[in-house]
Amino acid sequence: MSDAKNSIKIDDIGPCRKRISIDIPASKVDETLAASYDVVAHEAAIPGFRKGHAPRRLIEKRFGEYVRGEARQRLVSSAYKEAVESNDLKVLSQPSDEIFEDLEIEDGKPVHIEIEVEVMPEFDLPDLKGLKVLKPDAKLPDDLVDKEIEKIGINEGSLDERDKPERGDYLTGNAVMKDAQGTEHYNIEGAVVRIPEKGDEEGMILGVIVADFAKQIGLPKEGETKTIKVKGPEQHEMEDIRGKDLTVTFEVVKVYRIVPAPMADIVAKFGFTGEEQLREMVGAQLGQRAEVQQQAVMRQQIAKTLADACDFELPAGLTANQAARNLERQRMELMYRGMPPTEVEQKMAELRNASTEQATSSLKQLFILGKVAEQLEVSVEEPEINAQIVRFAMEQGKRPEQLRDELVKNGQIQTLIQQVREHKAIDAVLVDADIEEVSAEEFNKRMSV
């Protein structure tokens, strides 16, 4: 084995970003190539030669590209791992293999690698004991049960197809989003939009808030095509959309209105003996949701207090990875609070439309809570993840195994683990917090100051 060592240099290239420069000596390249050729030669079946006895020139001719690719992968992976571990870098995301596809590996030649990575910001946490927190009363407003039953009636309602739409009706159709250069970003069949109740209201299409949506969408009939113009949100997880002049072409396929289900049908569907039992069930669910909301606002106060106390820089503009990570974290929090899926998507569109200051503040909290969890040695067990999935599934009317499969498929299971870890970390801080119980009115008054 060669005693030659890689030369590694780390440079700061901005807040939370490092450039890793690695020089791999020629002797190590030769050694890795030789080992890769030996592996292929041992297994390759070449006519006229016993397995493992073909000359290297034939191996190079037939398998040279594969061997160099395999050697490149081994060299880069090993060098990158060494650079990260030897410099104690807390990398947030792994570099893509695609950036090394053009890297040439040849006998007798050294290799130079440059990798830019996102890293955890460096900062100190304040004292975590005795933080002041307001605990609002979780008592339900008198009319909340009625409003929730109205929502259930809409969710369980029937679709009434219509020839002419009115305010508040829904449209299904085909939606295509393009930018000014003609690049297509979305092409969705079966997209759904809701016509705003008033003629001057905003609305949402393809996950983007349109300020004058009511005016632009109008009241189109089946078969009509509407063109919606909007500026791409600065916090969108797709960088190619941010700040761009976008055009959404929406072809109306169906127009319909939701007719709320009668109380008798709702009672029968859920198997209750009557309306009173339904109201008891709804009241119990809302009570549980209120307790979750109460805990959530207390956690928010801890997160904000820590964010105000920690001073560190973040990148001037959120990268696609950071924006996506930030939005998924907030999506999971909305699910935790029991928000219905349709309302979650509306809120997500609003979050994409948030100011840079709001988005940066939210990302800052992500890093801070991660460090709190690390300092308090918070770990997450599988039963805790399963319990959260069961709760989400009950809120969404899905089977737990179905929701778990969806979270895994969509890459959200890691965000869920992060959420549980954050909640446990903040709850540990809350144990030693200075908590003051107040009415909901007093809470809103003091939080608005």
N, C-alpha and C positions, 0 to 999 in steps of 0.2 A: 504494500500500500504506500501511496505517496505521502510524504510529510508536508507537502506544500499546503498552505492555508489560503482561504479566501480573504481578500481585502474588502472590508466593509466600511462604508461611510454613511452617516445619517445627517441629513440637512433639514432644518425647518423651512417650509415653503409657504407658511401661512397658518392661521389658527386651526388647530386640530388636523394639520396635514404635515406629513414627512415625506422626504424623498430618500429612498434606500438605494445606494449605489454599491454594486458588488462586482468585484473583478475576480473571476475564477481562473486560476493559473492553467497553462496549457497541459501540464503534467496530470492535473485532475481531470481535464477533458479527455485526454488520451486514455486514462485509466477507466473512466466511465464508458467510453465508446468500446473499449476492448471487452469490458464485462458484458455489455449489451450484445456485441457480436458473438461472444462465447455462448450466451443463452440461446440466441437464434440458431447458431451453428449446431448446437446440441440437439435441437428439436426439428430443424429443417430437413425436409425430404427432397433431395435433388437427384434426378435421374443420373445413374452412373456412379454414384457415391453412396457408401454406407452412411446411415444417419450419424452425424457428429464428425464426419471425416471430409466434408466438402471444403475446398480451399477458401480462404477468406475473400479472395477477389471475386469468386462466384457469389458468395454471400452478399458482398457489397453491391454487386451488380443487380441482384434480384431483390434484396431486402434493405438496401442502403438507406432509403428514405424513411422506412419504418424504424430502423435501428437508431438513426440520428434523432428522430422524433421522440423515441423512448428515452434515449440518453439525455436529450434536452429537458424532458419532463423531470427526470431524476435529479439532474444538476440544479435546475431552477428551484424545485421544491425543497431540496436539501439546503441550498444556499439561503433561500428566503426564510426557512425555519430557523436556521442558525442566526441570521441577522435579527429577527424578531426576538428570539429568546436571549441572545447575548446582550441586547440593548434594552431588554425589559419593555418592549413596545406593546401597548394595549391597543391592538388593531381592532377597528370596528367592523370592517368588512374585508374579505379576502379578494385579492386582485384576480381578474378574469384571466383564464388561460389564453384567451385570444390575443392578448398583448404580446405574447411570446412566440406567436406562430411564425413570424419572419426572422426569428433569431437563428443565425447560422451556427451550426456545430461542426467543426472540422478538426481532423488530426493535427496536432502540433500548434494549434492556435488557442490563445486564451479567449475567454468570453466576458463581455461587459454587460451588466444588467442594471437597468434603472426602473424602479417601481415607486409610484406615488400611492400612499395609503392614508386613510382616515384613521386618526387615533383619538383616544379619550383625552379630553382637556385635563389640564393639571390645575388643581385648586385644593384649598383646605376647607373642611366642613366646620361650622360653628359648633358650640356646645349643644348637644341634642336634648338636654334635660331642661325642663321648665318652660318650654315654648308655650306662648299664650294661644288658646284656641277657644272659639265660641261654639257652643253646642246648641243648635236651634231645636225648638220643640217639634216633634214629629207628628203632631196631631193633624188629622186630615181635614181639609175644608169641607163644609157641609154639602156642597154640590158636587164633590169629586166623584162619588159613586155613580151619580146620574150621568156625568160626562163620560165615565169609563164604559158604562153600559151602552151609551150612544155609539162609542167607538166599536164595541163588540158587534152591535147591530150592523154597522157599516162593513166590518170585516167579514161578517157572515151573510152579508146581503147578496142580492142577485144583480146581474148585469142587464141593463135595459138598453138594447141597441137603439140608436136614434139617427134620423136622417139629417137633422140640423142640430149642431151643438149649441149649448148655452154656457154661461159662466159656471165654473165648477165642474163641468163634464170632463171626461177623460178621452184621450185620443191614443190609439195604437197605430204604429206605422213603421216605416223604414227610415232610419236616420243616418246620415253620412256627414262626418265632420272633416273639413279640409281647411288648410291655412291659405294665405294669400298666394303662395307659390304652387298651390294645387296638390300639395302632399296630403294624402288621406290618413287621418289618425284614428277614426272610428267608422265602422260600417255595421250598424246593428239592425237586424230585422226583429220586429216585435217590440221596438222601443215604446215606452209609455210616457206620455206627458199629461199634465193636468192644466186645463185652462184656468187661470186665476179667477177668483171670485169677482174682482173689480178690474176695470179697464186700465188702471195705472199701476198694477202690482207687478212685482218681480215673479219669476218662475224658474224652473230647472229643466234642463235638457242635457242628456248624456253626462250627468254629474257636474254640470257647470251652471252657476247662477247667472241669469240674464236679467238685468235691472228693469228693462222695459219689455219683458216677455209678453205680457198681456197685449200690448200694442202690436208687437211683431207677429205673434201667432194668430191674433184675430179670432174668428169663429169659422174655421175651415170645414168644409163638408168632406165626406168620403170621396177619395180619388184626387183631391186637391193636393198640391205641393206648396209648402211654405218655406221661405228662406229666412233663417235667423242669423243675425250677425252679433258677435260677442267678442270681447277681448279675453284671451286666455288668462286664467288666474295665475298670479305670481307664485303661489305656493303649490301649484299642481305637481303631482308626483311624476308627470311626464315633462321633462325639461323642454322638449320640442314644442310644447303648447304654450309655455309661459310667456305672457306678454304679447303673444301673436294675435293678429287679426284673424279670427276664425269665422267660417261660414258653415252652418248646419242646414242641410237640406232635409226636410221632413215631409215624406209622402204619407198622407193619411189613409189608413186602411180601414179602420173602424172607429165609430164614435159611440160612446156609451156613457150611461149614468149608473151609479151605484144606488140601488133601491135598498134601504136598510131592512134587515130581517125583522119580522114582527116579534114581539116579546115572547109569544107562545112558541114560536119556532126555536128561539134561542134557548128557552127553558127546556124544551124537548131534546134538542141536540146535546146539551150537556147533562141530561139525565136528572134534572132537578124536579122536585115535587111542585115547585111554584116559583113565582117571582121573588118572594122573600128569601128563599134559599139561595137563589142566584145573587141577590144583593149581599147576603152574608159572605158568599165566596169571594165576590169582587172586593168587598170591604177588607177581607182578610189579606187578599193579594196586594191591595193598595197599601195596607198597613206594613206589610213586609217590604214593599218597594220604598215606602217612606223611611223606614229604618236604614235601608241601603243608601238612600239619598242623604240621610242625615250623616251617616258614616263617610260618604263620599265628600260632602262639603267640609267636613272636619279634616279629611286627608288633603283636600285642596289647600286649606289654610296652612297646613304644615309644609306642603310643597312650595307654596308661595313665599312663606317666611324663610325657608332655606335658600330659595332662589335669590331673594333680596339680599341675603347675607353672603352669598358666594359670588366672587368677582372673577370672571374669566371670559375670554373671547371665544366666539364661534365664527365660522366662516361667514363672509359678507353675504353670500347667497347660499341657500340650502341646496345641496346636491340632490340628484334624483333619489339616491339611497336614503339620505337623511329625511327628505320630504315624505317618502313612502313609509319609512319607519315611524315617523312622527304621526302621520295620518292613521296608520294601522293601530298604533297605540291608542289614539283617541277613539277610533271606531270600537275597539275592545272595551273601552271605558263606558261608552254609550250603551253597549250591550249589557255590561255589568249593571247599569242602572235600570235595566228593564225597558229601555226605549224600543218601541215597535220597529221592525225592519224598515218600513217606509219612512218613518221619521228619522231613522239613523241615516238613510241615504240623503235626505234633505239636509240634515245637520252636516254631513260630510261635505256636501257641496258648499255649504257656508264656510266650513273650515278651509277649503281650498281657496276661498275668496278672502280669507283673513289677511290682515296686514302682516308685513314682514316682521314687525315688532312682536305681534302675537305669536307667530309661528316660531320665531327664535326663542321666545320665552318658554314655549311648550317644550322645545327641544332641549333647552337648558335644564329644565326639570327632569327630563329623561336621564341625563348624565348624573345629575345630583342624586336622584333616588337610587341609581345604580351604585353609586359610591357609598350611600347610606347602607344599602343592603350588604355591600362588601364589608364595611366596617363593623356592622352588627352580626356578620357571619350568618346571614339569612339564607336558608336553603329551601327548596321546593320539592315536595314528595308527590309521587304519582297519584295517591288518593286525593290530594288537594286539587290537582288538575281535573281529575274525574268529577269531583264535586262541583267545580265551577261549570264544567260542560253540562252536567245534569241540570243545573240551575238555568243556564242559557237555553237549553233544549226545552224546558218547561215553559219559559217565557215565549218561545217562538213556536210552540206546538209541534216540536220535532222529536224523534227518537234520539237519545243520547249518542248511540253509535253512528247514526246518520250525520249528526252535527260534528262529531269527532272526525269523520271521514272528510267532511267539507273543510274543516279547519286545516287538516293535514294537506289536502289537495290544493288549497289556496295559499299555503305557506303561512297560515296565521297561528299555528299551534305554538310556535316559538314566542309570538307576541303575547299569547295567553299565559305562557309560563312566566314571561317578564312581568305581566300585570299582577299575577299572584305574588311574585317576589316583591314587587313594589308595595303592594297592599300590606304584606306582612311586615316590611321594613317600616312603613309609616305607622302601622298599628303598634309596633314596638316603641316608636318615639312617642305615640299618644299615651302610652302607659305612664310615662314620666312627664306628661304635659300639664300645664296649668289650665284646666278646662272650666269655663264659665257657662252655665246653662242659661239660655235666654229664650224669649218667645220668638216665633217666626217673624213677627213684625219688627221686633227689636233687632233681630239678626240682619234682616234686609236693610234696615236703616243704617246700622253700623258698618255693614260691608260696602254700602254705596258711598260712604264718605271718602 
